[in-house]
Amino acid sequence: MMASEQELESRIINPFLNPLEFWRRYLINSVQTNRAFYENATKATEYWFKAFWDPWKGGR
């Protein structure tokens, strides 16, 4: 699905004309990116923890 030219123009922010909106979007996007990274990192940690440190896998 292609976005119309008007939709594309509304997404582009000129930081010189509206610096507050630029920084607001920048911070929101960075928080969302970090949240996704930490969610994936915790899933990977749980996987490796279960694979290597699970006490029930040692034949006990």
N, C-alpha and C positions, 0 to 999 in steps of 0.2 A: 504494500500500500504506500503510495507516494504522497508526501505532504505537499500541500499547495505552497505557492511562493509566499503568501501572506503568513502562513503558519511558520515557515522557515524564518521569515523576517522577525516574527515575534519572539523566536528563540534566541536570536543573535542580539547580544547586548554590547553596546559601545561603552567600555569602562570610563571613557573620558566624559561622556554625557550623563551617565547615571552610575557613579561609582558604588553607591550603597547597594543597588540591585545586583551589580556584578559580584560584590563580596558576599552578599546574602546567598546567591546561588552557588558561589564557590564553596562556602562553608557547608551548605546543605549537601552538595554533591560529595564533598570529602567525608562528611559524617556517614553518608549512605555507603560509600566505598569501604570505609573502615569497618562498618558494621558487617558488611558481607564478608570481608576478609576474616574478621574474628569468628564469625559463625563457621566458616569453612575450616579455620585453624583448629577450633575446638572439636569439630567432627573428625579431623585427621588425627588429632591427639588421642581422642577416645579410641579410634581404630587401632593405632599403634600400641596404645597402652594395653588394650585387650589382647592384641597379637603377641606381645612379648612379656607381659607381666601378669597375665591371668593365672592365678594360683591353681585353678582347676585343670589346666592343660598339662601339668607336670606329672600326671599319673597318680596324684595323691588321692 
